[in-house]
Amino acid sequence: MEQTRQAMSEDWLSVWIGLLVFLLSLGVLVGSDILGWVVTTGVWNDLSKALTPASKAYASIGGIGALIATYVALLAVMTAGAVALKADIKRFLVGFSAVFLISYLCWIIGSYANFAVTTPADMQKFGITWSLKLTNEGGFIVALIAGLIVGNFLADFAEWMKEAVRPEWYIKTAIVILGGFLGITAAEKLSLATSLMFRGLAHHRSISDLLGRRLFRSAQVVQIQPRMGSAARFWNLHLRRIGSDRYRQRDPRSAGGSHHGGLAGRDLCRR
C-alpha cells in the first residue's frame, strides 16, 4: 500500500515539475527567455567549445557557468521532490550530484566529433577523416556502457548513490516536458495541425460508416438451445442462427420452410 501511494506521488511530482519547466519556457513567447541559461552541448573537437548556454543572451556566463547553473537548478527542484517523497535527503543530494556528473560526462563524450558527425561537410568542418556517425545521441550509448560498468563492477558505488537513481521519476518528468514542447510546436503549425485533425476525423468517419454498414448487414445472433429428451447430452446442442431482415432476404435458404419457423438454421453440433 505504501509503495502504491509513493508511486502516485512520484507521478504527480513528475507532472508538477514538468509543468513548472514548461511554464517557465513560455517566456520566449513574450520575448523573455527565462531558461536561456540552461547548458547545451554541441558537437565538438575542442573541449572548451563543447558547452554553451542555450540562449546567446546568456553568453556572458560561458559554458561552465551554464553547466553549474543547470546543476544547481536541477538539484534544488529535484531535492524538493525528494522531500515530498520522504527520501533520505543527505544521500539524495550526494547521489544526485554523482548521477548528474556521470550523465553529463557521458553526453559530452557522445558529442565528440569522431563519434557524432554524420555528414562529409561536417567532417571537413571539424578536420576529421572518420566518424562513427552516431549523432550526439551517442551519449546514450556511452551512458549505457557506464551504467553496465557501475552496476556490475562497482556495486558499493551503485548502492551509495541508489537513493538518487530514480529513472521512472526522471523519465516521466521528461515526458511531461516533451509533451508541452510538442504542444507548442503544433500551435506554431496551427494550419498543419488543423488539417491533420480534420483529415483524421474524416477518415475515422468513413471507416466507421463502412464498418457499420458491413457489420450490421451481416449481423447475426447465435442462440444455443439444448436438445431436450431422454437422450440429451452435453454436445447435443442445437445452434440456431438468426440474421437481420436484410440477411434473411439475401439468403436463398430462407426462401424455403424450415423446422424453425423459416429462419436460416442448421444443426451444427448434432451427432
Secondary structure as the mmCIF struct_conf table of DSSP 4:
data_model
#
loop_
_struct_conf.conf_type_id
_struct_conf.id
_struct_conf.beg_label_comp_id
_struct_conf.beg_label_asym_id
_struct_conf.beg_label_seq_id
_struct_conf.end_label_comp_id
_struct_conf.end_label_asym_id
_struct_conf.end_label_seq_id
HELX_RH_AL_P HELX_RH_AL_P1 GLU A 2 SER A 25
HELX_RH_3T_P HELX_RH_3T_P1 LEU A 26 VAL A 30
TURN_TY1_P TURN_TY1_P1 GLY A 31 GLY A 31
TURN_TY1_P TURN_TY1_P2 ILE A 34 TRP A 37
BEND BEND1 VAL A 38 VAL A 38
STRN STRN1 VAL A 39 THR A 41
STRN STRN2 TRP A 44 TRP A 44
BEND BEND2 ASN A 45 ASP A 46
HELX_RH_3T_P HELX_RH_3T_P2 LEU A 47 LYS A 49
BEND BEND3 ALA A 50 ALA A 50
STRN STRN3 LEU A 51 PRO A 53
BEND BEND4 ALA A 54 SER A 55
HELX_RH_3T_P HELX_RH_3T_P3 LYS A 56 ILE A 61
HELX_RH_AL_P HELX_RH_AL_P2 GLY A 62 ALA A 84
TURN_TY1_P TURN_TY1_P3 LEU A 85 LYS A 86
HELX_RH_AL_P HELX_RH_AL_P3 ILE A 89 GLY A 110
TURN_TY1_P TURN_TY1_P4 SER A 111 SER A 111
STRN STRN4 TYR A 112 TYR A 112
HELX_RH_AL_P HELX_RH_AL_P4 ALA A 113 ALA A 116
BEND BEND5 THR A 119 THR A 119
HELX_RH_AL_P HELX_RH_AL_P5 PRO A 120 PHE A 126
TURN_TY1_P TURN_TY1_P5 GLY A 127 GLY A 127
BEND BEND6 THR A 129 THR A 129
TURN_TY1_P TURN_TY1_P6 ASN A 136 GLU A 137
HELX_RH_AL_P HELX_RH_AL_P6 GLY A 138 PHE A 153
HELX_RH_AL_P HELX_RH_AL_P7 ALA A 155 TRP A 160
TURN_TY1_P TURN_TY1_P7 MET A 161 MET A 161
HELX_RH_3T_P HELX_RH_3T_P4 LYS A 162 ALA A 164
HELX_RH_AL_P HELX_RH_AL_P8 PRO A 167 GLU A 188
TURN_TY1_P TURN_TY1_P8 LYS A 189 LYS A 189
HELX_RH_AL_P HELX_RH_AL_P9 LEU A 190 ARG A 217
TURN_TY1_P TURN_TY1_P9 SER A 218 SER A 218
STRN STRN5 GLN A 220 PRO A 226
HELX_LH_PP_P HELX_LH_PP_P1 ARG A 227 MET A 228
BEND BEND7 GLY A 229 GLY A 229
TURN_TY1_P TURN_TY1_P10 SER A 230 ALA A 231
TURN_TY1_P TURN_TY1_P11 PHE A 234 TRP A 235
STRN STRN6 LEU A 237 GLY A 243
HELX_RH_AL_P HELX_RH_AL_P10 ASP A 245 ARG A 250
HELX_RH_3T_P HELX_RH_3T_P5 PRO A 252 ALA A 255
BEND BEND8 GLY A 256 GLY A 256
TURN_TY1_P TURN_TY1_P12 HIS A 259 GLY A 262
BEND BEND9 LEU A 268 CYS A 269
#
